[in-house]
Amino acid sequence: MTEHRQVAKVTISPTAEEEFEGLPRPIKRRVVRLFERLERWPAVSGAKPLSGNLAGCYRLRTGDYRVRFRIEGDRVIVEQIGHRDRFYED
């Protein structure tokens, strides 16, 4: 019996791509691992639903860094990547 894994397509917004490019190399590696986990949506542990004006979005964290994303069908759209100090500011 083979295990069937749902695979979501992870898309990174232009803003998140810019933010990713500015990350330190070790953090980039950790964030890429988060992207790989997101491909298995919805079987992703640690994803926290956000509230308020970010309702409908989720976040994953790795150390002091956060990845914010939303779900559209079988797509995971990464909207923001950043340090927790500035992550929730508009």
C-alpha positions in Angstrom: 0.0 0.0 0.0 1.5 3.3 -1.0 1.0 6.5 1.0 -0.8 9.2 -0.9 0.6 12.7 -0.2 -1.3 15.8 -1.2 1.1 18.2 -2.8 0.3 21.9 -2.8 1.9 24.3 -5.1 3.9 26.9 -3.2 3.9 30.4 -4.8 6.0 33.2 -3.4 4.8 36.8 -3.9 7.2 39.4 -5.3 7.3 41.1 -1.9 8.2 37.9 -0.1 10.8 37.0 -2.7 12.5 40.4 -2.0 12.3 39.7 1.7 13.8 36.2 1.2 16.7 37.6 -0.8 17.6 39.9 2.1 17.8 37.1 4.7 21.0 35.8 6.1 22.1 32.6 4.4 21.4 30.2 7.4 17.9 31.7 7.7 17.3 31.2 4.0 18.0 27.5 4.4 15.6 27.3 7.2 12.9 29.2 5.3 13.4 26.9 2.3 12.6 23.9 4.6 9.4 25.7 5.6 8.5 26.0 1.9 9.1 22.2 1.5 6.8 21.6 4.5 4.1 23.8 3.0 4.0 21.6 -0.1 2.3 19.0 2.2 -0.5 21.4 3.1 -2.8 20.8 5.0 -0.6 18.3 6.9 1.7 21.0 8.2 2.4 21.1 11.9 2.9 24.5 13.6 0.9 26.6 11.2 -1.0 29.2 13.2 -4.1 30.9 11.9 -3.9 34.7 12.2 -6.7 37.0 13.3 -7.8 40.6 12.9 -6.9 42.2 9.6 -4.8 39.1 8.8 -7.7 36.7 9.3 -7.6 34.1 6.6 -3.8 33.9 6.7 -1.5 31.6 8.6 2.1 31.8 9.8 4.9 29.4 10.4 8.0 30.2 12.4 11.6 29.2 12.4 13.4 30.7 15.4 12.8 34.5 15.3 11.7 34.5 11.7 8.1 34.1 10.4 6.5 33.2 7.1 3.0 34.4 6.4 0.8 32.6 3.8 -2.7 32.1 2.6 -4.4 29.2 0.9 -6.2 29.3 -2.4 -7.4 25.9 -3.5 -4.4 23.7 -3.8 -2.0 26.7 -3.8 -0.1 28.1 -0.8 0.8 31.7 -1.4 3.7 33.0 0.7 3.0 36.7 1.3 5.6 37.8 3.8 8.9 36.6 5.3 10.6 38.5 8.1 12.0 38.8 11.6 9.3 38.7 14.3 10.2 42.3 15.5 8.8 43.8 12.3 6.6 41.0 11.1 3.1 42.1 12.1 3.5 45.8 11.2 1.7 47.2 8.2 
